[in-house]
Amino acid sequence: MNKNFLIGVVLGILIPIISFVLVVVFYLEYNLTYFVNHKVNDYNLPSIISLTLILNLVFFFIKMNGNKEEHSRGILLATILYGIVIVTIKFI
C-alpha cells in the first residue's frame, strides 16, 4: 500500500470523529460524555455517523482538486467502511 493512501484512510477515519467532538462541545455546548451517554442511542447513532461523514465529502473533493488522488482514495475507502458500520448498526 502507498503511504499517501494510508494517510487518506487515517484522515477519513479521524475527520468524522473530530467533527462530532467539535460540534457537540463547541456548537451544542454539551459535555461530551454526557451527550454520548444520554443522547446517543441505537436509534439515532446511524444518523449521527452519517451526518459526520459530510465533512469527509468536503475533504474528498478538496484532495481531488489538489491532485492528491491517493489521499482521495483513502478517504473514500474510510467512508465506505463507515457505510458498512452504519448498515450493520441499522439492521442488526
Secondary structure as GFF3:
##gff-version 3
##sequence-region A 1 92
A	DSSP	alpha_helix	3	22	.	.	.	ID=ss1
A	DSSP	pi_helix	23	27	.	.	.	ID=ss2
A	DSSP	alpha_helix	32	38	.	.	.	ID=ss3
A	DSSP	alpha_helix	45	52	.	.	.	ID=ss4
A	DSSP	alpha_helix	54	65	.	.	.	ID=ss5
A	DSSP	alpha_helix	69	91	.	.	.	ID=ss6
###
